[in-house]
Amino acid sequence: MKDSNFLKERNGRLMWHPMTSPQDSVENPPKIITESRGVTITDIDGHTVVDAVGGLWNVNLGYDCAPVKAAISAQLDRLPYYSTFRGSSNDAAIELSYELTDFFAPDGMERAFFTSGGSDSVETALRLARQYHKLRGEPARTKFLSLKKGYHGTHFGGASVNGNANFRTAYEPLMPGCFHIPAPYTYRNPFNESDPAKLAQLCVAALEDEIAFQGAGTIAAMIMEPILGAGGVIPPHPTFAPMVRDICDRHGILLITDEVITAYGRTGAWSGARLWGIQPDMMCTAKAITNGYFPFGALMLGPKMVEVFEDNPSAKIGHGYTYSGHPVGAAAALACLAETKRLNVVGNAAARGTQLYQGCLALQEKYAIIGDVRGGHGLMTAIEMVSDRVTKAPIDGATAATIQEVAYQNGTMIRVSGANLILSPPLVLTEQDASTILAALDAGFAAV
């Protein structure tokens, strides 16, 4: 291992980082994380903090999940890799497909297609949606609908259905035929409506209007996050998802739930679909499927997909990844799923999520810089920071960076994305860990 000075000097000069500019990585050096334990991480200078980011929404079980580490090691000794392309398979992937279809049976999921991560799972869903309609004799159904503020990864398909300009503008023109509906975002929306139930009605009316304008017979699928994550933790009113499900059914449109963040207990339910009482046609998962220990994902498929693709010689899937069904990833996922169920993390996610959400609401009473607090469904909470509560003008970048740094120095790694401060800690967080996060936030806001 090179010494710390070597690493600090070369980080931003030789490695380009995601979601920032090369110049920023040099001018604002990132924290170099070198160790972890439980729900804490330690940087190159020996500073240890609670990880309120949870890796990147994915380290649900913390950094000491021994069963997953052991499963990875054992699988590397036995079979470190083999393809699942036509003509070959592996035992770990087959067993995982059985366990996942059982786990997601209450969501109506019956089959699994393995990927390398969340963006891959989204790309797979979009491609199979188009193929589904072609196999059914409706080749004109090629368009996609999604929500503004939604995030669906960074592949061309995912970026095209993304609802945030930050992931789109520099790469346009993107895939044609993608149209966006206003999100049920009570703090900012084109209807100037703050009542969640009324806003849900307005958004689904906009969805119906867009379907009528485009022509239902041209639309393949609607993709949405059950709770918008990267867009700033935007939970809809409980009526919203069931209304979207009904609209899709009436118009022959597939419904894809992007559960890369919300699956496996993050919301205080085992899936976002289950949280709202719906069954999608496809469900994109990744992130927590291996606790972040191995890049892996799974697209789960419902009965409509099974009916059209199976026992059909025309239904050749001309899509896949070298690492689809990777045996090490599958072994990690099997161990992670078993531990996730054994710990019953949904209960703790709900309890600690309520603690963080209520704590952030208390901070809002104390600091005018907090314009909005969103959460209340498991361990996903966001604070939207403003420079003026009346105009809702977003906070400037320098102030946001100060809050983040002071919180870090006071024991907590947080994530700032634009004006949003996002909390997505491991689901094994303790009450004391949550208190540490809230105290660090308090210090951060007091410093500006």
C-alpha positions as CSV (number, residue, x, y, z in Angstrom):
1,M,0.0,0.0,0.0
2,K,1.3,3.4,-0.9
3,D,1.7,6.0,1.8
4,S,-1.0,8.6,2.5
5,N,0.8,11.5,0.8
6,F,1.2,9.5,-2.4
7,L,-2.6,8.7,-2.4
8,K,-3.7,12.2,-1.6
9,E,-1.5,13.7,-4.3
10,R,-2.6,11.4,-7.0
11,N,-6.3,10.7,-6.3
12,G,-7.8,13.5,-8.5
13,R,-4.9,13.6,-11.0
14,L,-5.0,10.0,-12.3
15,M,-8.6,8.9,-11.4
16,W,-11.8,10.6,-12.7
17,H,-14.6,10.3,-10.2
18,P,-18.3,9.8,-10.9
19,M,-20.7,12.7,-10.4
20,T,-18.2,15.5,-10.3
21,S,-15.7,17.2,-12.5
22,P,-12.0,16.3,-12.7
23,Q,-11.2,19.8,-11.6
24,D,-13.3,19.6,-8.5
25,S,-11.6,16.4,-7.5
26,V,-8.3,18.3,-7.4
27,E,-9.6,21.5,-5.9
28,N,-11.8,19.8,-3.3
29,P,-10.1,16.5,-2.5
30,P,-12.5,13.8,-1.4
31,K,-12.3,11.8,1.8
32,I,-10.1,8.8,1.2
33,I,-11.8,5.9,3.1
34,T,-9.4,3.1,4.1
35,E,-11.2,1.1,6.8
36,S,-14.7,0.3,8.1
37,R,-16.3,-1.4,11.1
38,G,-20.0,-1.9,11.9
39,V,-21.7,1.3,10.6
40,T,-18.6,3.4,10.8
41,I,-15.9,4.3,8.2
42,T,-12.3,5.5,8.8
43,D,-10.4,7.8,6.5
44,I,-6.7,7.9,5.6
45,D,-6.0,10.3,8.5
46,G,-7.6,8.0,11.1
47,H,-10.8,9.9,11.5
48,T,-13.8,7.6,12.2
49,V,-17.4,8.6,11.6
50,V,-20.9,7.0,11.3
51,D,-21.7,6.4,7.7
52,A,-25.0,8.1,7.2
53,V,-24.8,7.5,3.5
54,G,-24.7,3.7,3.8
55,G,-22.0,3.4,1.2
56,L,-24.4,4.6,-1.5
57,W,-27.8,3.4,-0.2
58,N,-26.4,-0.2,-0.4
59,V,-24.6,-1.2,2.8
60,N,-27.8,-2.2,4.5
61,L,-26.2,-4.7,6.9
62,G,-23.1,-2.6,7.8
63,Y,-19.4,-3.4,7.1
64,D,-19.0,-6.4,9.3
65,C,-21.5,-8.8,7.7
66,A,-19.4,-12.0,8.1
67,P,-21.8,-14.4,6.3
68,V,-21.5,-12.4,3.1
69,K,-17.7,-12.1,3.3
70,A,-17.5,-15.9,4.0
71,A,-19.7,-16.7,1.1
72,I,-17.6,-14.6,-1.3
73,S,-14.4,-16.3,-0.1
74,A,-15.8,-19.8,-0.3
75,Q,-17.2,-19.2,-3.8
76,L,-13.9,-17.8,-5.0
77,D,-12.2,-21.0,-3.9
78,R,-14.9,-23.3,-5.6
79,L,-15.9,-21.5,-8.8
80,P,-14.8,-17.9,-9.2
81,Y,-16.5,-17.3,-12.5
82,Y,-18.6,-19.0,-15.2
83,S,-21.0,-17.6,-17.8
84,T,-24.8,-18.0,-17.8
85,F,-25.1,-17.3,-21.5
86,R,-26.8,-20.0,-23.6
87,G,-25.3,-23.4,-23.0
88,S,-24.0,-23.0,-19.4
89,S,-25.1,-22.0,-15.9
90,N,-23.9,-22.2,-12.3
91,D,-25.4,-23.6,-9.2
92,A,-25.2,-20.4,-7.1
93,A,-27.2,-18.4,-9.7
94,I,-29.9,-21.1,-9.9
95,E,-30.3,-21.3,-6.2
96,L,-30.5,-17.5,-6.0
97,S,-33.3,-17.3,-8.6
98,Y,-35.3,-19.7,-6.3
99,E,-34.7,-17.7,-3.2
100,L,-35.5,-14.3,-4.8
101,T,-38.7,-15.5,-6.4
102,D,-39.8,-16.7,-3.0
103,F,-38.8,-13.5,-1.3
104,F,-40.6,-11.3,-3.9
105,A,-43.6,-13.6,-4.3
106,P,-45.9,-11.2,-2.4
107,D,-45.0,-8.6,-5.0
108,G,-46.1,-11.0,-7.8
109,M,-42.5,-11.6,-9.0
110,E,-41.9,-15.1,-10.6
111,R,-38.6,-15.0,-12.4
112,A,-35.2,-13.4,-12.2
113,F,-32.7,-12.0,-14.8
114,F,-29.3,-11.3,-13.3
115,T,-27.3,-8.1,-14.0
116,S,-24.2,-6.3,-12.8
117,G,-25.9,-3.5,-11.0
118,G,-28.8,-1.0,-10.9
119,S,-28.3,0.7,-14.2
120,D,-28.0,-2.7,-15.9
121,S,-31.3,-3.8,-14.3
122,V,-33.1,-0.7,-15.6
123,E,-31.6,-1.2,-19.1
124,T,-32.8,-4.8,-19.1
125,A,-36.3,-3.8,-18.0
126,L,-36.6,-1.2,-20.8
127,R,-35.4,-3.6,-23.4
128,L,-37.6,-6.4,-22.3
129,A,-40.6,-4.1,-22.2
130,R,-40.2,-3.3,-25.9
131,Q,-39.6,-6.9,-26.7
132,Y,-42.7,-7.9,-24.7
133,H,-45.0,-5.8,-26.9
134,K,-43.3,-6.9,-30.1
135,L,-43.9,-10.5,-29.1
136,R,-47.6,-9.6,-28.5
137,G,-48.0,-8.1,-31.9
138,E,-47.9,-4.5,-30.8
139,P,-44.5,-3.2,-32.2
140,A,-45.6,0.4,-32.1
141,R,-45.4,0.3,-28.3
142,T,-41.9,1.7,-27.9
143,K,-42.2,4.8,-25.7
144,F,-41.5,5.2,-22.0
145,L,-43.1,7.4,-19.3
146,S,-41.4,8.3,-16.0
147,L,-41.4,11.0,-13.3
148,K,-39.5,14.2,-13.2
149,K,-37.0,14.1,-10.4
150,G,-36.8,10.3,-10.8
151,Y,-33.4,8.6,-11.1
152,H,-32.8,5.4,-13.1
153,G,-29.1,5.1,-13.5
154,T,-26.7,6.4,-16.1
155,H,-26.9,4.1,-19.1
156,F,-28.4,5.7,-22.2
157,G,-31.8,4.1,-21.5
158,G,-31.7,5.0,-17.9
159,A,-30.5,8.5,-18.5
160,S,-33.3,8.9,-21.1
161,V,-36.0,8.1,-18.6
162,N,-34.2,10.0,-15.8
163,G,-36.1,13.1,-14.6
164,N,-33.1,15.2,-13.6
165,A,-31.3,17.5,-16.1
166,N,-28.0,16.9,-14.3
167,F,-27.8,13.4,-15.8
168,R,-29.1,14.3,-19.2
169,T,-28.0,17.7,-20.6
170,A,-24.4,16.9,-21.2
171,Y,-25.2,13.7,-23.1
172,E,-28.2,14.7,-25.2
173,P,-29.7,13.8,-27.6
174,L,-30.7,10.8,-25.6
175,M,-33.1,7.9,-26.6
176,P,-36.2,9.3,-28.3
177,G,-39.7,8.5,-27.1
178,C,-39.2,9.2,-23.4
179,F,-41.7,11.5,-21.7
180,H,-41.8,12.8,-18.1
181,I,-44.7,13.4,-15.7
182,P,-44.6,15.9,-12.8
183,A,-43.5,14.2,-9.6
184,P,-45.7,14.1,-6.4
185,Y,-43.2,16.6,-4.8
186,T,-45.2,18.8,-2.4
187,Y,-42.4,21.3,-1.8
188,R,-41.9,22.2,-5.5
189,N,-44.4,21.3,-8.3
190,P,-46.0,23.1,-11.2
191,F,-49.4,23.0,-9.6
192,N,-48.4,25.0,-6.5
193,E,-50.1,22.3,-4.5
194,S,-48.9,21.3,-1.1
195,D,-51.6,18.8,-0.1
196,P,-50.1,15.3,-0.9
197,A,-53.5,13.7,-1.7
198,K,-54.5,16.5,-4.1
199,L,-51.1,16.6,-5.7
200,A,-51.3,12.8,-6.3
201,Q,-54.5,13.3,-8.1
202,L,-53.0,16.1,-10.2
203,C,-50.0,14.1,-11.1
204,V,-52.1,11.1,-12.2
205,A,-54.3,13.4,-14.2
206,A,-51.1,14.6,-16.0
207,L,-50.2,11.0,-16.6
208,E,-53.6,10.3,-18.2
209,D,-53.3,13.4,-20.3
210,E,-49.8,12.4,-21.6
211,I,-51.0,8.9,-22.4
212,A,-53.9,10.4,-24.4
213,F,-51.6,12.8,-26.2
214,Q,-49.0,10.2,-27.1
215,G,-51.5,7.5,-27.8
216,A,-51.7,4.5,-25.4
217,G,-50.8,2.1,-28.3
218,T,-47.4,3.7,-28.6
219,I,-46.3,3.4,-25.0
220,A,-44.3,0.3,-23.7
221,A,-43.9,1.1,-20.0
222,M,-44.1,3.4,-17.1
223,I,-41.0,3.3,-14.8
224,M,-40.9,4.9,-11.4
225,E,-39.3,4.7,-8.0
226,P,-41.8,3.9,-5.2
227,I,-40.0,6.6,-3.3
228,L,-37.8,8.9,-5.3
229,G,-34.4,8.6,-3.9
230,A,-31.5,10.5,-5.6
231,G,-34.0,13.2,-6.5
232,G,-34.3,14.1,-2.8
233,V,-36.3,11.4,-1.0
234,I,-39.8,12.2,-2.3
235,P,-42.5,9.9,-1.0
236,P,-45.8,10.1,-2.7
237,H,-49.2,10.0,-1.1
238,P,-50.2,6.4,-0.5
239,T,-52.9,6.7,-3.2
240,F,-50.4,7.6,-5.9
241,A,-48.8,4.2,-6.8
242,P,-52.2,2.3,-6.8
243,M,-53.6,4.9,-9.2
244,V,-50.6,4.6,-11.5
245,R,-51.0,0.8,-11.4
246,D,-54.6,1.1,-12.4
247,I,-53.9,3.6,-15.2
248,C,-51.2,1.3,-16.7
249,D,-53.5,-1.7,-16.5
250,R,-56.3,0.1,-18.3
251,H,-54.0,1.2,-21.1
252,G,-52.0,-2.0,-21.6
253,I,-48.8,-0.3,-20.3
254,L,-46.3,-2.3,-18.3
255,L,-45.4,-0.9,-14.9
256,I,-41.7,-1.1,-13.9
257,T,-40.8,-0.2,-10.3
258,D,-37.2,0.9,-9.9
259,E,-36.3,-0.6,-6.5
260,V,-32.6,-0.4,-6.8
261,I,-32.8,1.7,-3.5
262,T,-36.1,0.6,-2.0
263,A,-35.9,-3.2,-2.2
264,Y,-34.6,-5.4,0.7
265,G,-36.0,-3.3,3.5
266,R,-34.9,0.3,3.1
267,T,-38.4,1.7,3.4
268,G,-39.4,-0.3,6.4
269,A,-41.1,-2.7,4.1
270,W,-39.4,-5.5,2.1
271,S,-40.1,-3.6,-1.2
272,G,-41.4,-0.3,-2.3
273,A,-44.2,-2.0,-4.2
274,R,-45.2,-3.8,-1.0
275,L,-45.1,-0.5,0.9
276,W,-47.8,0.9,-1.4
277,G,-49.7,-2.3,-1.9
278,I,-49.1,-2.8,-5.6
279,Q,-47.7,-5.5,-7.9
280,P,-45.5,-4.2,-10.8
281,D,-44.8,-6.1,-14.0
282,M,-41.0,-5.8,-13.5
283,M,-38.9,-4.8,-10.5
284,C,-35.4,-3.5,-10.8
285,T,-33.1,-4.4,-7.9
286,A,-29.4,-4.1,-7.0
287,K,-27.4,-2.2,-4.3
288,A,-28.4,-4.0,-1.1
289,I,-28.7,-7.4,-2.8
290,T,-25.1,-8.1,-1.8
291,N,-24.8,-5.4,0.9
292,G,-22.5,-3.6,-1.6
293,Y,-19.8,-6.2,-1.2
294,F,-20.0,-7.3,-4.9
295,P,-21.4,-5.6,-8.0
296,F,-24.6,-7.5,-8.7
297,G,-28.3,-6.9,-9.6
298,A,-31.5,-8.7,-10.5
299,L,-34.5,-7.7,-12.6
300,M,-37.5,-9.5,-11.2
301,L,-40.3,-10.4,-13.6
302,G,-44.0,-10.8,-13.1
303,P,-46.7,-13.1,-14.7
304,K,-47.3,-10.9,-17.8
305,M,-43.7,-11.3,-18.8
306,V,-43.7,-15.0,-18.0
307,E,-46.8,-15.6,-20.1
308,V,-45.3,-13.9,-23.2
309,F,-41.7,-15.1,-23.1
310,E,-42.0,-18.7,-21.9
311,D,-42.9,-21.6,-24.2
312,N,-42.4,-19.2,-27.1
313,P,-39.6,-20.0,-29.6
314,S,-39.7,-16.4,-30.9
315,A,-38.8,-15.0,-27.5
316,K,-35.0,-15.1,-27.8
317,I,-33.5,-12.6,-25.3
318,G,-30.7,-10.9,-27.3
319,H,-29.5,-9.1,-24.2
320,G,-27.2,-9.9,-21.2
321,Y,-23.9,-9.1,-19.5
322,T,-20.7,-11.0,-19.1
323,Y,-21.3,-10.9,-15.4
324,S,-25.0,-11.9,-15.4
325,G,-25.4,-14.5,-12.7
326,H,-21.8,-14.2,-11.6
327,P,-21.3,-17.1,-9.2
328,V,-19.5,-15.0,-6.6
329,G,-22.2,-12.3,-6.7
330,A,-24.9,-14.9,-6.5
331,A,-23.2,-16.5,-3.5
332,A,-22.9,-13.1,-1.9
333,A,-26.6,-12.4,-2.6
334,L,-27.7,-15.7,-1.1
335,A,-25.9,-15.0,2.1
336,C,-27.0,-11.4,2.2
337,L,-30.7,-12.3,1.7
338,A,-30.5,-14.9,4.4
339,E,-28.9,-12.5,6.9
340,T,-31.4,-9.7,5.9
341,K,-34.3,-12.0,6.7
342,R,-32.7,-13.3,9.9
343,L,-32.1,-9.8,11.2
344,N,-35.6,-8.7,10.1
345,V,-34.1,-5.3,9.2
346,V,-37.4,-3.8,8.3
347,G,-38.4,-3.3,11.9
348,N,-35.2,-1.5,12.8
349,A,-35.3,0.5,9.5
350,A,-38.8,1.8,10.5
351,A,-37.8,2.6,14.1
352,R,-34.5,4.3,13.4
353,G,-36.0,6.0,10.3
354,T,-38.7,7.5,12.5
355,Q,-36.0,8.7,14.9
356,L,-34.0,10.4,12.2
357,Y,-37.1,11.9,10.5
358,Q,-38.4,13.4,13.7
359,G,-35.0,14.6,14.7
360,C,-34.7,16.4,11.3
361,L,-38.1,18.0,11.8
362,A,-36.9,19.3,15.1
363,L,-33.8,20.8,13.4
364,Q,-36.1,22.5,10.9
365,E,-37.8,24.3,13.8
366,K,-34.3,25.5,14.9
367,Y,-32.7,26.5,11.6
368,A,-34.2,28.7,8.9
369,I,-31.8,27.2,6.3
370,I,-33.9,24.0,6.4
371,G,-36.8,24.5,3.9
372,D,-38.2,21.0,3.8
373,V,-37.7,17.7,5.5
374,R,-38.9,14.5,3.7
375,G,-38.9,10.9,5.0
376,G,-41.0,8.9,7.4
377,H,-40.7,5.6,5.5
378,G,-37.7,3.7,6.8
379,L,-34.2,4.9,6.6
380,M,-34.3,7.4,3.8
381,T,-34.6,11.0,4.8
382,A,-33.7,14.3,3.0
383,I,-33.3,17.8,4.2
384,E,-33.8,20.4,1.5
385,M,-31.7,23.5,2.2
386,V,-32.7,27.0,1.2
387,S,-31.2,30.5,1.4
388,D,-34.7,31.9,1.9
389,R,-37.8,30.1,3.1
390,V,-40.2,32.4,1.5
391,T,-38.8,32.2,-2.1
392,K,-37.4,28.7,-1.6
393,A,-34.2,29.8,-3.2
394,P,-31.7,26.9,-3.0
395,I,-28.7,27.1,-0.8
396,D,-25.3,28.0,-2.4
397,G,-22.7,25.3,-2.9
398,A,-20.2,26.8,-0.5
399,T,-22.6,26.8,2.4
400,A,-23.7,23.3,1.7
401,A,-20.1,22.1,1.6
402,T,-19.4,23.8,5.0
403,I,-22.4,21.9,6.6
404,Q,-21.1,18.6,5.1
405,E,-17.5,19.2,6.4
406,V,-18.6,20.3,9.9
407,A,-20.9,17.3,10.2
408,Y,-18.0,15.1,9.1
409,Q,-15.7,16.6,11.7
410,N,-18.5,16.0,14.3
411,G,-18.7,12.3,13.6
412,T,-20.9,11.7,10.6
413,M,-20.5,11.2,6.8
414,I,-23.5,12.8,5.0
415,R,-24.2,13.3,1.4
416,V,-25.1,16.6,-0.2
417,S,-26.6,16.6,-3.7
418,G,-27.5,20.1,-4.9
419,A,-29.7,21.6,-2.2
420,N,-30.5,18.2,-0.7
421,L,-28.8,16.6,2.3
422,I,-29.6,12.9,2.0
423,L,-29.4,10.3,4.8
424,S,-29.4,6.6,3.9
425,P,-27.5,4.8,6.7
426,P,-27.3,1.1,7.2
427,L,-30.4,-0.6,8.3
428,V,-28.6,-2.0,11.4
429,L,-28.2,1.5,12.8
430,T,-28.6,1.8,16.6
431,E,-30.4,4.4,18.5
432,Q,-27.1,5.9,19.6
433,D,-25.8,5.9,16.0
434,A,-28.9,7.9,14.9
435,S,-28.3,10.3,17.8
436,T,-24.7,10.8,16.6
437,I,-26.0,11.7,13.1
438,L,-28.5,14.2,14.4
439,A,-25.9,15.9,16.7
440,A,-23.5,16.2,13.8
441,L,-26.2,17.7,11.6
442,D,-27.0,20.2,14.4
443,A,-23.3,21.2,14.5
444,G,-23.2,21.5,10.8
445,F,-26.2,23.8,10.6
446,A,-25.0,25.9,13.6
447,A,-21.8,26.6,11.7
448,V,-23.4,28.6,8.9
